[in-house]
Amino acid sequence: MDTAARKEVFRYLFGKVVDPLGYKFTPDEELVDMLLEAEVKTELDTGAPYCPCQRRTKVRAEDMKIVCPCIPFHRRHFDAMRRCWCGLFVHKDVTDPSVLPQIPEDEI
Amino acid sequence: MSQDVVVYALSTCPWCKRAREWFTAQQVACEFINIDELPDQEGDAAADKAHELSGSHAFPVVVIDGSVVVGFRPERYADLLGIK
């Protein structure tokens, strides 16, 4: 499957997962495209679409917590930011994602 | 006076790129380390260092004169650099 087709699969599957969690894709289409492209590459390299902005630990149980969409594993943190760490998803009520900064979990 | 700025980054992370662009726009020299593009052992060592500094596996990790900022946070960077 080529990259564009895989990105569309991710769009469909991820959308189904995040919708009941109260999230949606960020309205920043350029960012969505960059992040999905990175996840397709990561999946090809490693076998899973890990978060493009978090480092794998090589401990499988820990690494599973950063497979996209990783919202369920970071609910308190992401709900407080109203976005996920990489910004692929935002709370459904967010219209301007540029005002949502990255805040580390220990500062929440 | 020049400041010591190091950015630990992942090549797949757009916020890491934005951090680099921000420092470039501010004409602040920084050491930019894409840890996933380093050879295995070197990359692991840099990742361990970033984790030791930040207590996290999230990127970017920015170190400004010893102060650690996790995430793309231009206001924090500016405060630490004394930029208004």
N, CA and C atoms of all chains as a GROMACS GRO file, in nm:
protein
  576
    1MET      N    1   0.084  -0.120   0.000
    1MET     CA    2   0.000   0.000   0.000
    1MET      C    3   0.088   0.125   0.000
    2ASP      N    4   0.053   0.222  -0.084
    2ASP     CA    5   0.137   0.341  -0.088
    2ASP      C    6   0.105   0.436   0.028
    3THR      N    7   0.192   0.535   0.044
    3THR     CA    8   0.181   0.625   0.160
    3THR      C    9   0.047   0.698   0.165
    4ALA      N   10   0.004   0.750   0.050
    4ALA     CA   11  -0.121   0.826   0.048
    4ALA      C   12  -0.239   0.738   0.090
    5ALA      N   13  -0.240   0.616   0.041
    5ALA     CA   14  -0.350   0.525   0.074
    5ALA      C   15  -0.346   0.489   0.223
    6ARG      N   16  -0.225   0.467   0.276
    6ARG     CA   17  -0.214   0.432   0.417
    6ARG      C   18  -0.257   0.549   0.506
    7LYS      N   19  -0.223   0.670   0.463
    7LYS     CA   20  -0.266   0.788   0.538
    7LYS      C   21  -0.419   0.795   0.545
    8GLU      N   22  -0.484   0.762   0.435
    8GLU     CA   23  -0.631   0.765   0.433
    8GLU      C   24  -0.688   0.658   0.526
    9VAL      N   25  -0.621   0.542   0.531
    9VAL     CA   26  -0.665   0.437   0.623
    9VAL      C   27  -0.653   0.486   0.767
   10PHE      N   28  -0.541   0.550   0.798
   10PHE     CA   29  -0.522   0.605   0.934
   10PHE      C   30  -0.630   0.709   0.965
   11ARG      N   31  -0.657   0.794   0.869
   11ARG     CA   32  -0.761   0.897   0.891
   11ARG      C   33  -0.894   0.831   0.930
   12TYR      N   34  -0.928   0.728   0.857
   12TYR     CA   35  -1.056   0.661   0.882
   12TYR      C   36  -1.055   0.591   1.018
   13LEU      N   37  -0.953   0.509   1.040
   13LEU     CA   38  -0.947   0.430   1.164
   13LEU      C   39  -0.932   0.520   1.287
   14PHE      N   40  -0.841   0.613   1.281
   14PHE     CA   41  -0.817   0.700   1.398
   14PHE      C   42  -0.941   0.784   1.430
   15GLY      N   43  -1.008   0.829   1.324
   15GLY     CA   44  -1.129   0.908   1.346
   15GLY      C   45  -1.234   0.829   1.424
   16LYS      N   46  -1.246   0.700   1.388
   16LYS     CA   47  -1.342   0.614   1.458
   16LYS      C   48  -1.305   0.596   1.605
   17VAL      N   49  -1.175   0.594   1.634
   17VAL     CA   50  -1.131   0.571   1.772
   17VAL      C   51  -1.145   0.698   1.857
   18VAL      N   52  -1.107   0.812   1.801
   18VAL     CA   53  -1.102   0.933   1.885
   18VAL      C   54  -1.238   1.000   1.902
   19ASP      N   55  -1.329   0.977   1.807
   19ASP     CA   56  -1.460   1.044   1.816
   19ASP      C   57  -1.532   1.016   1.949
   20PRO      N   58  -1.546   0.890   1.989
   20PRO     CA   59  -1.615   0.864   2.117
   20PRO      C   60  -1.537   0.912   2.240
   21LEU      N   61  -1.410   0.947   2.220
   21LEU     CA   62  -1.330   0.999   2.331
   21LEU      C   63  -1.344   1.151   2.344
   22GLY      N   64  -1.418   1.211   2.249
   22GLY     CA   65  -1.438   1.356   2.254
   22GLY      C   66  -1.334   1.435   2.177
   23TYR      N   67  -1.260   1.367   2.092
   23TYR     CA   68  -1.155   1.434   2.014
   23TYR      C   69  -1.187   1.429   1.866
   24LYS      N   70  -1.115   1.513   1.790
   24LYS     CA   71  -1.125   1.515   1.643
   24LYS      C   72  -0.986   1.546   1.588
   25PHE      N   73  -0.969   1.529   1.458
   25PHE     CA   74  -0.843   1.572   1.396
   25PHE      C   75  -0.831   1.724   1.410
   26THR      N   76  -0.709   1.770   1.430
   26THR     CA   77  -0.688   1.915   1.436
   26THR      C   78  -0.733   1.979   1.304
   27PRO      N   79  -0.790   2.100   1.312
   27PRO     CA   80  -0.828   2.169   1.187
   27PRO      C   81  -0.707   2.213   1.104
   28ASP      N   82  -0.586   2.203   1.162
   28ASP     CA   83  -0.463   2.240   1.090
   28ASP      C   84  -0.428   2.125   0.994
   29GLU      N   85  -0.480   2.134   0.872
   29GLU     CA   86  -0.466   2.025   0.774
   29GLU      C   87  -0.319   1.996   0.739
   30GLU      N   88  -0.238   2.102   0.736
   30GLU     CA   89  -0.096   2.082   0.703
   30GLU      C   90  -0.029   1.997   0.810
   31LEU      N   91  -0.064   2.024   0.936
   31LEU     CA   92  -0.007   1.946   1.047
   31LEU      C   93  -0.056   1.802   1.041
   32VAL      N   94  -0.184   1.783   1.012
   32VAL     CA   95  -0.239   1.646   1.000
   32VAL      C   96  -0.161   1.569   0.894
   33ASP      N   97  -0.139   1.633   0.781
   33ASP     CA   98  -0.069   1.567   0.672
   33ASP      C   99   0.074   1.528   0.712
   34MET      N  100   0.145   1.620   0.776
   34MET     CA  101   0.283   1.593   0.819
   34MET      C  102   0.288   1.479   0.920
   35LEU      N  103   0.196   1.481   1.016
   35LEU     CA  104   0.198   1.381   1.122
   35LEU      C  105   0.159   1.243   1.070
   36LEU      N  106   0.057   1.238   0.983
   36LEU     CA  107   0.018   1.108   0.928
   36LEU      C  108   0.129   1.052   0.840
   37GLU      N  109   0.195   1.139   0.767
   37GLU     CA  110   0.308   1.094   0.683
   37GLU      C  111   0.418   1.033   0.772
   38ALA      N  112   0.446   1.101   0.883
   38ALA     CA  113   0.548   1.051   0.976
   38ALA      C  114   0.505   0.918   1.035
   39GLU      N  115   0.378   0.903   1.063
   39GLU     CA  116   0.330   0.777   1.123
   39GLU      C  117   0.336   0.662   1.022
   40VAL      N  118   0.308   0.691   0.896
   40VAL     CA  119   0.320   0.586   0.793
   40VAL      C  120   0.466   0.541   0.785
   41LYS      N  121   0.558   0.636   0.788
   41LYS     CA  122   0.700   0.603   0.782
   41LYS      C  123   0.741   0.521   0.906
   42THR      N  124   0.693   0.564   1.021
   42THR     CA  125   0.727   0.494   1.145
   42THR      C  126   0.671   0.352   1.144
   43GLU      N  127   0.550   0.338   1.092
   43GLU     CA  128   0.491   0.204   1.084
   43GLU      C  129   0.574   0.114   0.993
   44LEU      N  130   0.619   0.170   0.882
   44LEU     CA  131   0.703   0.091   0.792
   44LEU      C  132   0.834   0.050   0.858
   45ASP      N  133   0.891   0.142   0.936
   45ASP     CA  134   1.021   0.116   0.999
   45ASP      C  135   1.012   0.025   1.121
   46THR      N  136   0.901   0.038   1.196
   46THR     CA  137   0.897  -0.028   1.328
   46THR      C  138   0.782  -0.126   1.344
   47GLY      N  139   0.681  -0.117   1.257
   47GLY     CA  140   0.567  -0.207   1.268
   47GLY      C  141   0.445  -0.145   1.331
   48ALA      N  142   0.458  -0.022   1.385
   48ALA     CA  143   0.342   0.043   1.446
   48ALA      C  144   0.353   0.195   1.428
   49PRO      N  145   0.237   0.262   1.420
   49PRO     CA  146   0.239   0.408   1.403
   49PRO      C  147   0.256   0.481   1.537
   50TYR      N  148   0.377   0.478   1.588
   50TYR     CA  149   0.404   0.545   1.715
   50TYR      C  150   0.391   0.696   1.700
   51CYS      N  151   0.367   0.763   1.813
   51CYS     CA  152   0.360   0.909   1.813
   51CYS      C  153   0.490   0.967   1.756
   52PRO      N  154   0.479   1.059   1.660
   52PRO     CA  155   0.599   1.117   1.600
   52PRO      C  156   0.680   1.204   1.695
   53CYS      N  157   0.620   1.242   1.808
   53CYS     CA  158   0.686   1.336   1.899
   53CYS      C  159   0.722   1.274   2.034
   54GLN      N  160   0.716   1.141   2.041
   54GLN     CA  161   0.758   1.073   2.164
   54GLN      C  162   0.854   0.961   2.126
   55ARG      N  163   0.952   0.941   2.212
   55ARG     CA  164   1.057   0.843   2.186
   55ARG      C  165   1.017   0.706   2.242
   56ARG      N  166   1.038   0.603   2.162
   56ARG     CA  167   1.015   0.468   2.213
   56ARG      C  168   1.120   0.431   2.316
   57THR      N  169   1.077   0.350   2.414
   57THR     CA  170   1.168   0.314   2.523
   57THR      C  171   1.234   0.178   2.500
   58LYS      N  172   1.181   0.102   2.405
   58LYS     CA  173   1.220  -0.036   2.380
   58LYS      C  174   1.164  -0.131   2.485
   59VAL      N  175   1.079  -0.081   2.574
   59VAL     CA  176   1.002  -0.166   2.666
   59VAL      C  177   0.861  -0.173   2.607
   60ARG      N  178   0.824  -0.292   2.559
   60ARG     CA  179   0.702  -0.303   2.479
   60ARG      C  180   0.578  -0.248   2.550
   61ALA      N  181   0.562  -0.283   2.677
   61ALA     CA  182   0.442  -0.237   2.749
   61ALA      C  183   0.435  -0.085   2.754
   62GLU      N  184   0.549  -0.021   2.766
   62GLU     CA  185   0.552   0.126   2.766
   62GLU      C  186   0.530   0.181   2.627
   63ASP      N  187   0.594   0.119   2.529
   63ASP     CA  188   0.583   0.169   2.392
   63ASP      C  189   0.440   0.158   2.337
   64MET      N  190   0.365   0.058   2.384
   64MET     CA  191   0.227   0.045   2.339
   64MET      C  192   0.143   0.167   2.378
   65LYS      N  193   0.189   0.239   2.480
   65LYS     CA  194   0.114   0.356   2.527
   65LYS      C  195   0.133   0.478   2.438
   66ILE      N  196   0.223   0.467   2.339
   66ILE     CA  197   0.241   0.580   2.247
   66ILE      C  198   0.210   0.542   2.103
   67VAL      N  199   0.135   0.432   2.086
   67VAL     CA  200   0.085   0.400   1.952
   67VAL      C  201  -0.038   0.487   1.928
   68CYS      N  202  -0.038   0.555   1.816
   68CYS     CA  203  -0.146   0.647   1.781
   68CYS      C  204  -0.275   0.570   1.749
   69PRO      N  205  -0.388   0.619   1.798
   69PRO     CA  206  -0.411   0.735   1.884
   69PRO      C  207  -0.390   0.694   2.031
   70CYS      N  208  -0.302   0.764   2.099
   70CYS     CA  209  -0.260   0.722   2.233
   70CYS      C  210  -0.340   0.791   2.343
   71ILE      N  211  -0.447   0.858   2.306
   71ILE     CA  212  -0.528   0.936   2.403
   71ILE      C  213  -0.570   0.855   2.526
   72PRO      N  214  -0.618   0.731   2.511
   72PRO     CA  215  -0.665   0.659   2.631
   72PRO      C  216  -0.558   0.641   2.739
   73PHE      N  217  -0.432   0.637   2.699
   73PHE     CA  218  -0.324   0.616   2.795
   73PHE      C  219  -0.277   0.746   2.862
   74HIS      N  220  -0.325   0.859   2.811
   74HIS     CA  221  -0.276   0.989   2.859
   74HIS      C  222  -0.395   1.083   2.881
   75ARG      N  223  -0.505   1.027   2.923
   75ARG     CA  224  -0.632   1.100   2.922
   75ARG      C  225  -0.627   1.229   3.006
   76ARG      N  226  -0.576   1.218   3.129
   76ARG     CA  227  -0.576   1.336   3.218
   76ARG      C  228  -0.488   1.447   3.158
   77HIS      N  229  -0.371   1.405   3.111
   77HIS     CA  230  -0.276   1.499   3.053
   77HIS      C  231  -0.335   1.567   2.928
   78PHE      N  232  -0.385   1.487   2.836
   78PHE     CA  233  -0.434   1.544   2.710
   78PHE      C  234  -0.562   1.624   2.731
   79ASP      N  235  -0.648   1.577   2.820
   79ASP     CA  236  -0.771   1.652   2.846
   79ASP      C  237  -0.736   1.791   2.900
   80ALA      N  238  -0.632   1.798   2.982
   80ALA     CA  239  -0.592   1.927   3.039
   80ALA      C  240  -0.537   2.021   2.929
   81MET      N  241  -0.465   1.963   2.833
   81MET     CA  242  -0.411   2.045   2.722
   81MET      C  243  -0.516   2.071   2.614
   82ARG      N  244  -0.622   1.987   2.613
   82ARG     CA  245  -0.725   1.988   2.508
   82ARG      C  246  -0.667   1.951   2.372
   83ARG      N  247  -0.560   1.875   2.376
   83ARG     CA  248  -0.496   1.825   2.254
   83ARG      C  249  -0.408   1.707   2.295
   84CYS      N  250  -0.369   1.627   2.196
   84CYS     CA  251  -0.269   1.524   2.227
   84CYS      C  252  -0.131   1.587   2.214
   85TRP      N  253  -0.028   1.511   2.254
   85TRP     CA  254   0.105   1.572   2.259
   85TRP      C  255   0.149   1.623   2.123
   86CYS      N  256   0.132   1.542   2.018
   86CYS     CA  257   0.181   1.584   1.885
   86CYS      C  258   0.084   1.682   1.818
   87GLY      N  259  -0.037   1.692   1.870
   87GLY     CA  260  -0.133   1.787   1.814
   87GLY      C  261  -0.217   1.732   1.700
   88LEU      N  262  -0.207   1.601   1.673
   88LEU     CA  263  -0.288   1.544   1.566
   88LEU      C  264  -0.437   1.552   1.602
   89PHE      N  265  -0.465   1.540   1.732
   89PHE     CA  266  -0.605   1.546   1.776
   89PHE      C  267  -0.625   1.658   1.878
   90VAL      N  268  -0.742   1.717   1.871
   90VAL     CA  269  -0.779   1.822   1.967
   90VAL      C  270  -0.920   1.791   2.017
   91HIS      N  271  -0.956   1.850   2.130
   91HIS     CA  272  -1.094   1.837   2.178
   91HIS      C  273  -1.189   1.886   2.070
   92LYS      N  274  -1.307   1.827   2.067
   92LYS     CA  275  -1.404   1.859   1.961
   92LYS      C  276  -1.443   2.006   1.959
   93ASP      N  277  -1.434   2.074   2.074
   93ASP     CA  278  -1.477   2.214   2.077
   93ASP      C  279  -1.366   2.312   2.037
   94VAL      N  280  -1.249   2.262   2.002
   94VAL     CA  281  -1.137   2.349   1.966
   94VAL      C  282  -1.150   2.394   1.820
   95THR      N  283  -1.147   2.526   1.798
   95THR     CA  284  -1.152   2.577   1.661
   95THR      C  285  -1.018   2.637   1.619
   96ASP      N  286  -0.937   2.681   1.719
   96ASP     CA  287  -0.807   2.738   1.688
   96ASP      C  288  -0.698   2.664   1.766
   97PRO      N  289  -0.639   2.561   1.705
   97PRO     CA  290  -0.541   2.481   1.778
   97PRO      C  291  -0.411   2.556   1.810
   98SER      N  292  -0.390   2.669   1.743
   98SER     CA  293  -0.264   2.742   1.764
   98SER      C  294  -0.252   2.800   1.905
   99VAL      N  295  -0.366   2.807   1.976
   99VAL     CA  296  -0.362   2.865   2.111
   99VAL      C  297  -0.340   2.758   2.218
  100LEU      N  298  -0.323   2.633   2.175
  100LEU     CA  299  -0.307   2.524   2.272
  100LEU      C  300  -0.160   2.483   2.280
  101PRO      N  301  -0.090   2.525   2.386
  101PRO     CA  302   0.052   2.490   2.394
  101PRO      C  303   0.075   2.347   2.440
  102GLN      N  304   0.193   2.296   2.411
  102GLN     CA  305   0.235   2.169   2.470
  102GLN      C  306   0.272   2.196   2.616
  103ILE      N  307   0.216   2.119   2.706
  103ILE     CA  308   0.248   2.133   2.849
  103ILE      C  309   0.289   1.994   2.899
  104PRO      N  310   0.408   1.982   2.955
  104PRO     CA  311   0.449   1.850   3.003
  104PRO      C  312   0.357   1.799   3.114
  105GLU      N  313   0.346   1.669   3.123
  105GLU     CA  314   0.253   1.608   3.218
  105GLU      C  315   0.280   1.653   3.362
  106ASP      N  316   0.406   1.670   3.397
  106ASP     CA  317   0.436   1.705   3.536
  106ASP      C  318   0.404   1.851   3.569
  107GLU      N  319   0.359   1.928   3.468
  107GLU     CA  320   0.317   2.066   3.494
  107GLU      C  321   0.165   2.081   3.492
  108ILE      N  322   0.097   1.970   3.470
  108ILE     CA  323  -0.051   1.975   3.464
  108ILE      C  324  -0.104   1.979   3.607
  109MET      N  325   2.583   3.853   2.553
  109MET     CA  326   2.642   3.727   2.600
  109MET      C  327   2.570   3.610   2.532
  110SER      N  328   2.643   3.514   2.478
  110SER     CA  329   2.577   3.402   2.410
  110SER      C  330   2.536   3.296   2.512
  111GLN      N  331   2.421   3.238   2.484
  111GLN     CA  332   2.369   3.135   2.574
  111GLN      C  333   2.393   2.997   2.517
  112ASP      N  334   2.396   2.900   2.607
  112ASP     CA  335   2.416   2.762   2.567
  112ASP      C  336   2.278   2.699   2.545
  113VAL      N  337   2.245   2.671   2.420
  113VAL     CA  338   2.113   2.616   2.388
  113VAL      C  339   2.129   2.483   2.314
  114VAL      N  340   2.063   2.381   2.367
  114VAL     CA  341   2.063   2.250   2.303
  114VAL      C  342   1.917   2.207   2.282
  115VAL      N  343   1.886   2.162   2.161
  115VAL     CA  344   1.752   2.111   2.132
  115VAL      C  345   1.764   1.963   2.099
  116TYR      N  346   1.706   1.878   2.185
  116TYR     CA  347   1.695   1.736   2.155
  116TYR      C  348   1.565   1.716   2.079
  117ALA      N  349   1.573   1.646   1.966
  117ALA     CA  350   1.458   1.642   1.876
  117ALA      C  351   1.442   1.504   1.812
  118LEU      N  352   1.325   1.483   1.754
  118LEU     CA  353   1.300   1.367   1.668
  118LEU      C  354   1.273   1.419   1.528
  119SER      N  355   1.326   1.351   1.427
  119SER     CA  356   1.311   1.400   1.290
  119SER      C  357   1.165   1.398   1.245
  120THR      N  358   1.082   1.316   1.311
  120THR     CA  359   0.941   1.304   1.273
  120THR      C  360   0.851   1.407   1.341
  121CYS      N  361   0.910   1.488   1.430
  121CYS     CA  362   0.831   1.576   1.517
  121CYS      C  363   0.825   1.719   1.461
  122PRO      N  364   0.706   1.764   1.415
  122PRO     CA  365   0.698   1.900   1.360
  122PRO      C  366   0.725   2.010   1.464
  123TRP      N  367   0.695   1.982   1.591
  123TRP     CA  368   0.718   2.082   1.696
  123TRP      C  369   0.868   2.100   1.720
  124CYS      N  370   0.944   1.995   1.698
  124CYS     CA  371   1.090   2.006   1.708
  124CYS      C  372   1.142   2.098   1.597
  125LYS      N  373   1.087   2.080   1.478
  125LYS     CA  374   1.127   2.167   1.365
  125LYS      C  375   1.090   2.312   1.394
  126ARG      N  376   0.971   2.330   1.453
  126ARG     CA  377   0.929   2.468   1.484
  126ARG      C  378   1.019   2.530   1.590
  127ALA      N  379   1.065   2.449   1.683
  127ALA     CA  380   1.157   2.500   1.785
  127ALA      C  381   1.286   2.547   1.717
  128ARG      N  382   1.337   2.464   1.627
  128ARG     CA  383   1.459   2.503   1.556
  128ARG      C  384   1.439   2.632   1.478
  129GLU      N  385   1.324   2.641   1.409
  129GLU     CA  386   1.295   2.761   1.329
  129GLU      C  387   1.282   2.884   1.419
  130TRP      N  388   1.227   2.863   1.540
  130TRP     CA  389   1.212   2.976   1.632
  130TRP      C  390   1.348   3.030   1.673
  131PHE      N  391   1.439   2.941   1.711
  131PHE     CA  392   1.573   2.986   1.752
  131PHE      C  393   1.646   3.051   1.635
  132THR      N  394   1.627   2.996   1.515
  132THR     CA  395   1.691   3.055   1.397
  132THR      C  396   1.636   3.197   1.374
  133ALA      N  397   1.505   3.210   1.385
  133ALA     CA  398   1.442   3.342   1.364
  133ALA      C  399   1.490   3.444   1.467
  134GLN      N  400   1.519   3.394   1.588
  134GLN     CA  401   1.567   3.484   1.694
  134GLN      C  402   1.718   3.506   1.686
  135GLN      N  403   1.779   3.443   1.587
  135GLN     CA  404   1.925   3.449   1.568
  135GLN      C  405   2.000   3.401   1.693
  136VAL      N  406   1.945   3.295   1.751
  136VAL     CA  407   2.009   3.231   1.867
  136VAL      C  408   2.071   3.100   1.819
  137ALA      N  409   2.200   3.088   1.834
  137ALA     CA  410   2.268   2.966   1.792
  137ALA      C  411   2.228   2.852   1.886
  138CYS      N  412   2.199   2.737   1.829
  138CYS     CA  413   2.166   2.623   1.914
  138CYS      C  414   2.224   2.495   1.854
  139GLU      N  415   2.252   2.402   1.944
  139GLU     CA  416   2.293   2.269   1.899
  139GLU      C  417   2.165   2.188   1.882
  140PHE      N  418   2.139   2.140   1.763
  140PHE     CA  419   2.014   2.070   1.734
  140PHE      C  420   2.047   1.922   1.711
  141ILE      N  421   1.993   1.837   1.795
  141ILE     CA  422   2.027   1.694   1.790
  141ILE      C  423   1.904   1.612   1.755
  142ASN      N  424   1.897   1.563   1.632
  142ASN     CA  425   1.791   1.471   1.592
  142ASN      C  426   1.833   1.331   1.636
  143ILE      N  427   1.781   1.287   1.749
  143ILE     CA  428   1.838   1.164   1.807
  143ILE      C  429   1.809   1.040   1.725
  144ASP      N  430   1.699   1.040   1.651
  144ASP     CA  431   1.667   0.921   1.571
  144ASP      C  432   1.747   0.915   1.441
  145GLU      N  433   1.824   1.017   1.414
  145GLU     CA  434   1.909   1.012   1.294
  145GLU      C  435   2.054   0.983   1.330
  146LEU      N  436   2.080   0.965   1.458
  146LEU     CA  437   2.216   0.932   1.501
  146LEU      C  438   2.237   0.780   1.490
  147PRO      N  439   2.362   0.736   1.480
  147PRO     CA  440   2.388   0.592   1.486
  147PRO      C  441   2.332   0.534   1.616
  148ASP      N  442   2.295   0.406   1.615
  148ASP     CA  443   2.221   0.343   1.726
  148ASP      C  444   2.268   0.381   1.866
  149GLN      N  445   2.396   0.353   1.895
  149GLN     CA  446   2.445   0.375   2.032
  149GLN      C  447   2.445   0.524   2.068
  150GLU      N  448   2.483   0.605   1.970
  150GLU     CA  449   2.488   0.750   1.992
  150GLU      C  450   2.346   0.804   2.014
  151GLY      N  451   2.251   0.752   1.935
  151GLY     CA  452   2.112   0.793   1.948
  151GLY      C  453   2.055   0.752   2.083
  152ASP      N  454   2.086   0.630   2.126
  152ASP     CA  455   2.038   0.584   2.257
  152ASP      C  456   2.096   0.671   2.368
  153ALA      N  457   2.223   0.705   2.355
  153ALA     CA  458   2.288   0.788   2.459
  153ALA      C  459   2.224   0.926   2.465
  154ALA      N  460   2.195   0.983   2.348
  154ALA     CA  461   2.132   1.116   2.344
  154ALA      C  462   1.989   1.108   2.399
  155ALA      N  463   1.918   0.999   2.367
  155ALA     CA  464   1.781   0.981   2.418
  155ALA      C  465   1.784   0.965   2.570
  156ASP      N  466   1.880   0.889   2.619
  156ASP     CA  467   1.894   0.872   2.765
  156ASP      C  468   1.922   1.006   2.832
  157LYS      N  469   2.007   1.086   2.768
  157LYS     CA  470   2.041   1.218   2.824
  157LYS      C  471   1.916   1.307   2.827
  158ALA      N  472   1.840   1.306   2.717
  158ALA     CA  473   1.718   1.388   2.712
  158ALA      C  474   1.620   1.342   2.820
  159HIS      N  475   1.609   1.212   2.839
  159HIS     CA  476   1.517   1.158   2.940
  159HIS      C  477   1.564   1.195   3.080
  160GLU      N  478   1.693   1.186   3.100
  160GLU     CA  479   1.750   1.223   3.231
  160GLU      C  480   1.720   1.370   3.262
  161LEU      N  481   1.730   1.453   3.160
  161LEU     CA  482   1.707   1.597   3.180
  161LEU      C  483   1.559   1.630   3.200
  162SER      N  484   1.474   1.561   3.123
  162SER     CA  485   1.333   1.602   3.118
  162SER      C  486   1.241   1.514   3.203
  163GLY      N  487   1.285   1.391   3.233
  163GLY     CA  488   1.198   1.298   3.304
  163GLY      C  489   1.084   1.249   3.218
  164SER      N  490   1.101   1.262   3.087
  164SER     CA  491   0.992   1.232   2.995
  164SER      C  492   1.049   1.176   2.865
  165HIS      N  493   0.960   1.114   2.786
  165HIS     CA  494   1.002   1.067   2.654
  165HIS      C  495   0.942   1.155   2.545
  166ALA      N  496   0.890   1.270   2.585
  166ALA     CA  497   0.828   1.362   2.490
  166ALA      C  498   0.931   1.461   2.437
  167PHE      N  499   0.912   1.500   2.312
  167PHE     CA  500   1.003   1.593   2.247
  167PHE      C  501   0.925   1.710   2.188
  168PRO      N  502   0.990   1.824   2.166
  168PRO     CA  503   1.133   1.853   2.186
  168PRO      C  504   1.168   1.874   2.334
  169VAL      N  505   1.295   1.850   2.363
  169VAL     CA  506   1.352   1.885   2.494
  169VAL      C  507   1.455   1.994   2.468
  170VAL      N  508   1.430   2.112   2.524
  170VAL     CA  509   1.516   2.227   2.500
  170VAL      C  510   1.589   2.262   2.630
  171VAL      N  511   1.719   2.276   2.620
  171VAL     CA  512   1.799   2.310   2.739
  171VAL      C  513   1.865   2.445   2.713
  172ILE      N  514   1.829   2.543   2.796
  172ILE     CA  515   1.883   2.679   2.782
  172ILE      C  516   1.961   2.713   2.907
  173ASP      N  517   2.090   2.720   2.894
  173ASP     CA  518   2.178   2.746   3.009
  173ASP      C  519   2.141   2.657   3.129
  174GLY      N  520   2.116   2.531   3.102
  174GLY     CA  521   2.089   2.435   3.209
  174GLY      C  522   1.943   2.422   3.247
  175SER      N  523   1.857   2.514   3.203
  175SER     CA  524   1.714   2.505   3.233
  175SER      C  525   1.645   2.423   3.124
  176VAL      N  526   1.562   2.329   3.166
  176VAL     CA  527   1.501   2.236   3.072
  176VAL      C  528   1.355   2.275   3.045
  177VAL      N  529   1.321   2.282   2.916
  177VAL     CA  530   1.183   2.308   2.875
  177VAL      C  531   1.140   2.193   2.784
  178VAL      N  532   1.030   2.127   2.821
  178VAL     CA  533   0.978   2.018   2.738
  178VAL      C  534   0.863   2.073   2.655
  179GLY      N  535   0.872   2.052   2.524
  179GLY     CA  536   0.767   2.098   2.434
  179GLY      C  537   0.807   2.224   2.359
  180PHE      N  538   0.724   2.258   2.258
  180PHE     CA  539   0.746   2.381   2.182
  180PHE      C  540   0.679   2.494   2.258
  181ARG      N  541   0.759   2.573   2.329
  181ARG     CA  542   0.705   2.676   2.418
  181ARG      C  543   0.787   2.804   2.404
  182PRO      N  544   0.763   2.877   2.295
  182PRO     CA  545   0.843   2.996   2.263
  182PRO      C  546   0.847   3.098   2.376
  183GLU      N  547   0.735   3.112   2.449
  183GLU     CA  548   0.734   3.212   2.558
  183GLU      C  549   0.834   3.173   2.667
  184ARG      N  550   0.842   3.045   2.696
  184ARG     CA  551   0.940   2.998   2.796
  184ARG      C  552   1.083   3.020   2.746
  185TYR      N  553   1.102   2.988   2.618
  185TYR     CA  554   1.237   3.007   2.561
  185TYR      C  555   1.276   3.155   2.572
  186ALA      N  556   1.184   3.241   2.534
  186ALA     CA  557   1.214   3.385   2.535
  186ALA      C  558   1.245   3.434   2.676
  187ASP      N  559   1.168   3.385   2.774
  187ASP     CA  560   1.193   3.424   2.914
  187ASP      C  561   1.335   3.385   2.955
  188LEU      N  562   1.372   3.262   2.924
  188LEU     CA  563   1.504   3.212   2.966
  188LEU      C  564   1.617   3.284   2.894
  189LEU      N  565   1.589   3.329   2.772
  189LEU     CA  566   1.691   3.397   2.693
  189LEU      C  567   1.692   3.548   2.719
  190GLY      N  568   1.592   3.594   2.794
  190GLY     CA  569   1.583   3.739   2.820
  190GLY      C  570   1.540   3.817   2.698
  191ILE      N  571   1.463   3.750   2.610
  191ILE     CA  572   1.411   3.818   2.491
  191ILE      C  573   1.272   3.871   2.523
  192LYS      N  574   1.248   3.999   2.491
  192LYS     CA  575   1.116   4.057   2.520
  192LYS      C  576   1.022   4.039   2.402
   0.00000   0.00000   0.00000
